Amino acid sequence: MTDVVLAAALGVLGGIVLTVLLLLARRLGRGAADLGSDSEQGALRALHQASLAAPHLRGGLATPGVVRAARHLRVLLGSAAVAIVSAEGSVSFDGTPDGLEPAALRIATRVTESGRRQVFPSPGRDDELEAVGAPILVDGRVVGVVVAFAAPVRAALVRAAEEVADWCAAQVELGDLDASRTQLAEAELRSLRAQISPHFIYNALTAIASFILTDPTRARELVLEFADFTRYSFRRRGEFTTLAEELGSIHSYLELERARFGDRLRVTLQIAPETLATVIPFLSVQPLVENAVRHGLEPGEGGGEIRISSRGDGTHTEILVEDDGVGMDPDALRATLTAGDDGLHVGLRNVDTRLRQLYGAEGGLVVETNTGAGTLVRMRVPNSQPLNDPLLDSERR
């Protein structure tokens, strides 16, 4: 959990830094008159090159995109050539003259062995190029080396290469933390899928069986709804979905529950059309509806009503799931959600945890309930979420 919180904090910090860099780059395009002294202009150009290199380092130092990072870092350092050598021995090279990759690999080997930056008066060529190699250290381990070539290598380049190597290490760590967050989110989704109530599955199949002889057409419809529900719930595509797609799964779920409850289950939807395309975490609304049925309506003899609504306020989409069931003592619910060891309200707890991880401490669920007064669950998601989930993108295509 600490890694996830740290990843979220670093992600927010990274977003702020990137915004500042983009603003600075925009000012750079307006001309030198607005940017002050030559040193200030140089600092802005350096920040701009760093922002361009950062995305290509987040996936690790052995990926094909690292050569683009080397190109930006060469401009940043003002050197004749730059090589980024991974611990696996891959060399991402940019600059002239060509043919320096073997020399970069030899330099990286020596720097890795020493764990310290080193200057090499002759990288093994007949020209006047010199080189400086600086280790990229993550948790005290050398994960790569930055090698800069120049003629000659001056003290400023030596210091700059070391700073660039430290900056590369930070980008690699951010990438590792983001990967950890993704893996944790996937694990939590698997956990939520595993917690889909066997009781519900048994009841759904029993309801379908009851219609086979009396109403075969209805039985076939319910089989298709069950297939749609399970296909969506157990899909292996992405961490996000749209509200429209989630509502499709909720429709299938409620049709199966209606087969059991009959007229005792009433559903009202008030969905603002502009919110249907809102990107939300996968399986974030459906568990709220299931919780309303299982813990709100099922314990009562008379059934009840579930109201699902959504509305936008320009910056966020608010989604509400409300039932007029038995409700719960607020203190007991709070203890259940924080303790997490009684097997109750696992859907609420899982959704609340994922929302907080994605949107911060203020992004969790808001639950209003009391004994005999029903339950209202409210979630808010930002409309400006980055659509960087490749699995969601591929699904839309």
Phi, psi and omega per residue, in radians:
M1 nan -0.620 3.105
T2 -1.046 -0.771 3.117
D3 -1.051 -0.680 -3.109
V4 -1.166 -0.773 3.120
V5 -1.086 -0.771 3.108
L6 -1.076 -0.712 3.132
A7 -1.095 -0.727 3.137
A8 -1.120 -0.747 3.135
A9 -1.106 -0.781 3.128
L10 -1.146 -0.635 3.113
G11 -1.096 -0.741 3.099
V12 -1.108 -0.804 3.117
L13 -1.036 -0.761 3.126
G14 -1.078 -0.673 3.116
G15 -1.136 -0.699 3.115
I16 -1.123 -0.802 3.136
V17 -1.062 -0.756 -3.132
L18 -1.099 -0.694 3.112
T19 -1.079 -0.776 3.111
V20 -1.066 -0.751 -3.132
L21 -1.093 -0.715 3.137
L22 -1.147 -0.682 3.093
L23 -1.118 -0.725 3.111
L24 -1.130 -0.704 3.125
A25 -1.122 -0.632 3.128
R26 -1.146 -0.691 3.072
R27 -1.134 -0.615 3.137
L28 -1.027 -0.613 -3.120
G29 -1.297 -0.181 -3.120
R30 -1.447 -0.179 -3.131
G31 1.968 2.836 -3.024
A32 -1.255 -0.329 -3.028
A33 -1.089 -0.544 -3.076
D34 -1.581 -0.037 -2.922
L35 -1.919 0.063 3.062
G36 1.425 -2.497 -2.998
S37 -1.317 2.976 3.091
D38 -1.071 -0.666 -3.139
S39 -1.146 -0.635 3.102
E40 -1.184 -0.718 3.091
Q41 -1.094 -0.697 3.104
G42 -1.102 -0.699 3.115
A43 -1.116 -0.693 3.132
L44 -1.154 -0.707 3.106
R45 -1.119 -0.672 3.113
A46 -1.109 -0.772 3.116
L47 -1.088 -0.678 -3.140
H48 -1.116 -0.782 3.120
Q49 -1.113 -0.661 3.116
A50 -1.121 -0.713 -3.138
S51 -1.151 -0.568 3.115
L52 -1.251 -0.567 -3.104
A53 -1.368 -0.532 -2.974
A54 -0.939 -0.852 -3.065
P55 -1.050 -0.467 -3.064
H56 -1.426 -0.119 3.138
L57 -1.772 -0.264 -3.025
R58 -1.178 -0.435 -3.123
G59 -1.512 0.052 -3.099
G60 1.912 2.888 -3.025
L61 -1.548 -0.053 -3.105
A62 -1.850 0.153 -3.113
T63 -1.533 2.720 -3.102
P64 -1.056 -0.515 -3.085
G65 -1.229 -0.202 -3.100
V66 -1.120 -0.451 3.119
V67 -1.094 -0.529 3.075
R68 -1.213 -0.660 3.062
A69 -1.089 -0.712 3.121
A70 -1.050 -0.653 -3.140
R71 -1.094 -0.793 -3.136
H72 -1.217 -0.640 3.140
L73 -1.218 -0.548 3.075
R74 -1.116 -0.749 3.081
V75 -1.116 -0.715 -3.141
L76 -1.066 -0.764 -3.105
L77 -1.430 -0.312 -3.099
G78 1.178 0.520 -3.085
S79 -1.739 2.914 -3.134
A80 -1.216 -0.593 -3.124
A81 -2.740 2.694 3.077
V82 -2.397 2.423 3.038
A83 -2.217 2.401 2.988
I84 -1.961 2.008 -3.060
V85 -1.888 2.143 -3.139
S86 -1.425 2.901 3.108
A87 -1.116 -0.413 3.114
E88 -1.410 -0.129 3.094
G89 1.704 0.086 3.076
S90 -1.369 2.482 -3.083
V91 -2.037 2.103 3.036
S92 -1.843 1.959 -2.927
F93 -2.109 2.494 3.012
D94 -2.542 2.340 3.069
G95 2.293 -3.126 3.106
T96 -2.255 2.669 -0.027
P97 -1.336 2.850 3.100
D98 -1.295 2.990 3.061
G99 1.536 0.180 -3.127
L100 -1.606 -0.054 -3.095
E101 -1.034 -0.782 3.104
P102 -1.048 -0.696 3.113
A103 -1.123 -0.716 3.117
A104 -1.067 -0.686 3.139
L105 -1.148 -0.709 3.112
R106 -1.146 -0.742 3.121
I107 -1.093 -0.756 -3.135
A108 -1.078 -0.653 3.118
T109 -1.084 -0.763 -3.122
R110 -1.216 -0.682 3.114
V111 -1.157 -0.709 3.120
T112 -1.087 -0.726 3.139
E113 -1.120 -0.673 -3.121
S114 -1.485 -0.496 -3.086
G115 1.310 0.185 -3.094
R116 -2.277 2.782 3.060
R117 -1.192 2.583 3.138
Q118 -2.484 2.602 3.065
V119 -1.898 2.371 -3.089
F120 -2.101 1.855 -3.109
P121 -1.022 -0.551 3.120
S122 -2.390 2.003 -3.136
P123 -1.394 0.163 3.093
G124 1.806 0.345 3.121
R125 -2.131 2.948 -3.107
D126 -1.547 -0.168 -3.137
D127 -1.468 -2.951 -3.030
E128 -1.647 0.149 -3.124
L129 -1.145 2.461 2.980
E130 -2.090 3.062 -3.081
A131 -2.543 2.658 2.984
V132 -2.263 2.340 3.114
G133 -2.075 2.312 -3.130
A134 -2.239 2.309 -3.085
P135 -1.310 2.508 3.002
I136 -1.692 1.876 -2.997
L137 -1.843 2.212 3.043
V138 -2.205 2.046 -3.095
D139 0.962 0.697 3.095
G140 1.335 0.078 -3.118
R141 -1.965 2.379 3.131
V142 -1.371 1.964 3.135
V143 -1.761 -0.117 3.127
G144 3.098 3.095 -3.121
V145 -2.440 2.382 2.985
V146 -1.675 2.181 3.131
V147 -2.082 2.126 3.124
A148 -2.016 2.338 -3.137
F149 -1.907 2.387 3.108
A150 -2.744 2.914 3.106
A151 -2.362 1.723 -0.067
P152 -1.635 3.113 3.013
V153 -1.502 1.983 -3.138
R154 -1.678 2.945 -3.077
A155 -1.053 -0.630 -3.132
A156 -1.119 -0.674 3.120
L157 -1.189 -0.633 3.112
V158 -1.069 -0.820 3.123
R159 -1.148 -0.720 -3.119
A160 -1.134 -0.696 3.125
A161 -1.086 -0.674 3.124
E162 -1.165 -0.720 3.103
E163 -1.131 -0.713 3.121
V164 -1.107 -0.702 3.109
A165 -1.087 -0.713 3.096
D166 -1.129 -0.692 3.118
W167 -1.142 -0.705 3.081
C168 -1.058 -0.698 3.121
A169 -1.059 -0.713 3.122
A170 -1.104 -0.678 3.125
Q171 -1.157 -0.701 3.112
V172 -1.103 -0.733 3.122
E173 -1.117 -0.713 3.086
L174 -1.061 -0.728 3.098
G175 -1.099 -0.707 3.118
D176 -1.121 -0.731 -3.135
L177 -1.169 -0.671 3.102
D178 -1.127 -0.693 3.095
A179 -1.127 -0.672 3.107
S180 -1.124 -0.700 3.118
R181 -1.100 -0.732 3.128
T182 -1.106 -0.756 3.128
Q183 -1.101 -0.693 3.128
L184 -1.153 -0.733 3.121
A185 -1.072 -0.721 3.110
E186 -1.124 -0.681 3.118
A187 -1.126 -0.673 3.137
E188 -1.209 -0.608 3.058
L189 -1.135 -0.727 3.086
R190 -1.070 -0.686 3.114
S191 -1.111 -0.733 -3.141
L192 -1.139 -0.705 3.093
R193 -1.080 -0.702 -3.133
A194 -1.148 -0.399 -3.095
Q195 -1.599 -0.007 3.047
I196 -0.982 2.147 -2.884
S197 -0.994 2.065 2.990
P198 -1.018 -0.508 3.096
H199 -1.084 -0.743 3.105
F200 -1.124 -0.796 -3.125
I201 -1.057 -0.767 3.119
Y202 -1.070 -0.803 -3.127
N203 -1.116 -0.691 -3.137
A204 -1.115 -0.798 -3.140
L205 -1.159 -0.630 3.098
T206 -1.132 -0.707 3.115
A207 -1.134 -0.726 3.104
I208 -1.069 -0.774 -3.130
A209 -1.067 -0.592 -3.097
S210 -1.195 -0.355 -3.120
F211 -1.674 -0.138 -3.017
I212 -1.045 -0.742 -3.120
L213 -1.548 -0.659 -3.033
T214 -1.465 -0.578 -3.097
D215 -2.617 1.362 -3.077
P216 -1.007 -0.624 3.137
T217 -1.103 -0.781 3.105
R218 -1.104 -0.676 3.121
A219 -1.076 -0.747 3.117
R220 -1.117 -0.703 3.121
E221 -1.075 -0.737 -3.129
L222 -1.205 -0.611 3.065
V223 -1.059 -0.735 3.123
L224 -1.163 -0.682 3.095
E225 -1.113 -0.708 3.121
F226 -1.118 -0.705 3.115
A227 -1.121 -0.749 3.127
D228 -1.117 -0.741 -3.132
F229 -1.092 -0.851 -3.107
T230 -1.219 -0.611 3.116
R231 -1.079 -0.758 -3.140
Y232 -1.220 -0.791 -3.054
S233 -1.132 -0.552 -3.069
F234 -1.899 0.298 3.128
R235 -1.146 2.800 -3.096
R236 -2.062 0.598 -3.055
R237 -2.057 1.712 2.856
G238 1.383 2.864 -3.124
E239 -1.637 -0.250 -3.075
F240 -2.181 2.852 3.062
T241 -2.610 -3.019 3.036
T242 -1.886 2.795 3.112
L243 -1.062 -0.644 3.132
A244 -1.066 -0.768 -3.129
E245 -1.176 -0.670 3.120
E246 -1.157 -0.680 3.114
L247 -1.138 -0.539 3.063
G248 -1.089 -0.746 3.090
S249 -1.156 -0.683 3.123
I250 -1.103 -0.668 3.083
H251 -1.023 -0.802 3.136
S252 -1.092 -0.756 3.138
Y253 -1.047 -0.811 -3.077
L254 -1.220 -0.562 3.067
E255 -1.088 -0.694 3.111
L256 -1.177 -0.675 3.123
E257 -1.246 -0.603 3.097
R258 -1.101 -0.574 3.110
A259 -1.074 -0.454 -3.133
R260 -1.642 -0.761 -3.074
F261 -1.426 -0.490 -3.057
G262 1.175 -2.431 -3.102
D263 -1.237 -0.147 -3.137
R264 -1.289 -0.230 3.113
L265 -1.926 2.002 3.118
R266 -1.997 2.437 -3.082
V267 -2.255 2.311 3.069
T268 -2.145 2.267 3.104
L269 -2.036 2.329 3.025
Q270 -2.317 1.480 -3.026
I271 -1.892 2.078 3.061
A272 -1.187 2.193 -3.049
P273 -0.962 -0.619 -3.085
E274 -1.216 -0.206 -3.135
T275 -1.598 -0.142 -3.053
L276 -1.093 -0.545 -3.118
A277 -1.536 0.048 -3.136
T278 -1.070 2.323 3.100
V279 -1.453 2.166 -3.115
I280 -2.258 2.793 3.046
P281 -1.081 2.430 -3.139
F282 -1.052 2.421 -3.108
L283 0.915 0.931 3.076
S284 -1.933 -0.485 3.120
V285 -1.682 -0.682 -3.104
Q286 -0.984 -0.762 3.102
P287 -1.090 -0.501 3.105
L288 -1.191 -0.673 3.107
V289 -1.192 -0.753 3.121
E290 -1.101 -0.663 3.103
N291 -1.104 -0.676 3.130
A292 -1.117 -0.681 3.131
V293 -1.234 -0.871 -3.015
R294 -1.224 -0.788 -3.010
H295 -1.803 -0.225 3.128
G296 -1.773 -0.893 -3.019
L297 -1.689 -0.690 -3.038
E298 -1.054 -0.666 -3.136
P299 -1.166 -0.390 -3.140
G300 -1.553 2.643 -3.088
E301 -1.359 -0.478 -3.028
G302 -1.637 0.105 -3.101
G303 1.227 -2.471 3.131
G304 2.771 -2.888 -3.051
E305 -2.095 2.473 3.014
I306 -2.030 2.272 3.124
R307 -2.030 2.174 3.122
I308 -2.054 2.190 -3.099
S309 -2.461 2.773 3.071
S310 -2.555 2.601 3.102
R311 -2.698 2.648 3.131
G312 -1.942 2.602 3.103
D313 -2.143 0.362 3.136
G314 1.755 -0.891 -3.123
T315 -1.833 -0.449 -3.084
H316 -2.335 2.796 2.948
T317 -1.986 2.250 3.124
E318 -1.842 2.258 -3.132
I319 -2.085 2.277 -3.109
L320 -2.154 2.404 3.023
V321 -2.202 2.066 -3.045
E322 -2.248 2.483 3.034
D323 -2.330 2.746 3.117
D324 -1.861 0.612 -3.092
G325 -1.456 -2.631 -2.967
V326 -1.296 -0.328 -3.126
G327 1.184 -2.949 -3.097
M328 -2.787 2.625 3.063
D329 -1.091 2.203 -3.075
P330 -0.990 -0.702 -3.140
D331 -1.156 -0.681 3.110
A332 -1.140 -0.707 3.109
L333 -1.126 -0.748 3.136
R334 -1.053 -0.744 3.116
A335 -1.139 -0.667 3.134
T336 -1.121 -0.774 -3.089
L337 -1.212 -0.563 -3.111
T338 -1.519 -0.603 -3.114
A339 -1.271 -0.856 3.049
G340 1.165 0.505 -3.090
D341 -2.289 0.240 -3.075
D342 -1.893 -0.012 3.101
G343 1.373 -0.009 3.135
L344 -1.716 2.592 3.038
H345 0.960 0.623 -3.123
V346 -1.114 -0.572 3.127
G347 -1.133 -0.829 3.094
L348 -1.008 -0.813 -3.082
R349 -1.117 -0.721 -3.122
N350 -1.150 -0.802 -3.134
V351 -1.108 -0.778 -3.133
D352 -1.045 -0.755 3.140
T353 -1.090 -0.801 -3.110
R354 -1.165 -0.677 3.114
L355 -1.101 -0.711 3.128
R356 -1.170 -0.625 3.109
Q357 -1.169 -0.633 -3.098
L358 -1.414 -0.709 -2.943
Y359 -2.076 0.105 3.122
G360 1.617 3.070 -3.040
A361 -1.057 -0.516 -3.117
E362 -1.474 -0.031 -3.067
G363 -1.646 0.099 -3.100
G364 -1.338 3.121 3.130
L365 -1.211 2.599 2.959
V366 -1.983 2.096 -3.072
V367 -2.030 2.194 3.051
E368 -2.016 2.107 -3.098
T369 -2.737 2.834 2.990
N370 -2.857 2.791 -3.093
T371 -1.067 2.156 3.131
G372 1.364 0.075 -3.048
A373 -2.037 0.193 -3.136
G374 1.318 -3.051 -3.077
T375 -2.463 2.404 3.045
L376 -2.142 2.159 3.107
V377 -2.028 2.243 -3.079
R378 -2.134 2.337 3.019
M379 -2.282 2.551 3.126
R380 -2.228 2.272 3.106
V381 -2.183 2.498 -3.139
P382 -1.232 2.521 3.101
N383 -1.358 -0.325 -3.049
S384 -1.752 0.647 3.115
Q385 -1.193 2.468 3.077
P386 -1.205 2.196 -3.121
L387 -1.516 1.168 -3.063
N388 -1.913 0.361 3.082
D389 -1.550 1.806 -3.051
P390 -1.076 -0.499 -3.130
L391 -1.261 -0.650 3.064
L392 -1.169 -0.726 3.123
D393 -1.052 -0.776 -3.128
S394 -1.156 -0.605 3.123
E395 -1.141 -0.677 -3.138
R396 -1.176 -0.639 3.095
R397 -1.194 nan nan
